[in-house]
Amino acid sequence: MYVDVEAITRQYLIDTGIDVPVGTQVPDPRPARFIRLRIAGNRQLTIAHRDTSVAIECWCDAEDQAAQLAEQVYSLLDVWDLVPDWDGWPSPPYPQPDPTTGTPRYVMVCTVRTRTEEES
């Protein structure tokens, strides 16, 4: 059984004290700032190891604030210590405004390597 990568990424960001909502859906009503996580795929490396890609979207009403939030999240993920059984690598954030609303949004992908865990 593999750990829920979306859940551990969300909890890590919350535990850092980040001051915006972090979830897996676009909130309704949508706040001015929030972070959305989505699993973007995975790759089985060995019978015991898997790389899971987590897309991390940083939404803000203002472009400069979205860029700042994305840089803050990138910095937090870049120092995320997942050892002994896990490891992670974030990509640099890039702008990708929401195609429906035009809301400023920066996206990055964090690859999280996990190892199977024994079920209890």
N, C-alpha and C positions, 0 to 999 in steps of 0.2 A: 504494500500500500504506500502510495506517495503522499506527502504532505500537500495540503491545499495552498499552492503558491500564491494565488490571489489573496487569500486570507492572511498569510504571513507577511506579504508585502504591505497590505493595508494596515495590519497591526503595527508593523515597524514604523510606517509613516506617522501613525497616530501616536506611538510611544515617543517619537522624537519631539513631540509638542507642536507639530505643524498646526497652524491656526486656521485651517480651512477644512470643510467636510471632505472625507475620503470615502468613496463607495464604488459600487460596480454599476450604478445606473446614473443617468442624468436626473438630478432631483426635480421634483415638481411640487411647488414652484422652484424655479432655478435660482439659487443664490448668485450674488455678484461674482463669487470666487468659489471654486471647488476642484477636486481631483477625482477623476474617474479611472478605474482600473478595468482592464479587459484581458483575458487570456487570448494571445494572438497565435498560439500554436505551441507544439512541443516536438522534441526529437529524442528518441530512445538511443542512448549512447552504448549502454551495455545492459545486461540483464538487471543490473542494480542501479544504474544512473540514467537520469533524464534531464534534458535541458528544456525548460519551459520559458516561453517569451511572454512577458506581460507588457501590454501597451499601457502607458501612463499618460493620460491627457490632463493638462493643466488649463483650466478655463478661467477667464476673467473678463469683465466687461471692457477693460482697457488693454490695448496691445502691450504697452510697456509693463503693466502689472502681470500679464500672462507670461511674458518673457522672464520677469524676475522670479515668479513662482516656479517656473520650469527650471531655472538655474538653481534655485534653492533645493528642489526635489532631486535634481541631478547630483548635486553635492552630497546630499544625504545618502543617496543610493551608492555613490562612488566609494563611500567609506563604510558601507554596510558590511559588517563582519559576520559571515554565515558559517564559518568553520565550526566543527570539524566535518560535518556531512554535507554542507551546502556551500555554494559560492555563487556570486552574481556579478554581472557586468552590464552597466547601463550604457546606452548609446547617447550621444549628445542630442539635446532637444531641437526640434525644428518646428517652424510655424505651419499650422494646418487649420485655418479657420473652419468653423462648422459650416458645411455646405448649405444647410437649410436656413440657419439664422444669421450667418456671417460673424458670429461671436468669436472673438480672438481665442485661439486655443493653440497650445504648444504640445507636441507629442514626443515621447521618447519610448524606446523599448528596452526593458531590462531582461536579460537572459539570466534565469535562476537555475543553477544545477542542483538537483536534489538526489537523494539516495533513498531507496525503499526503506520503509520502517516496518518492523514486525508489529502485527496487530496485537492489541492487548486484550 
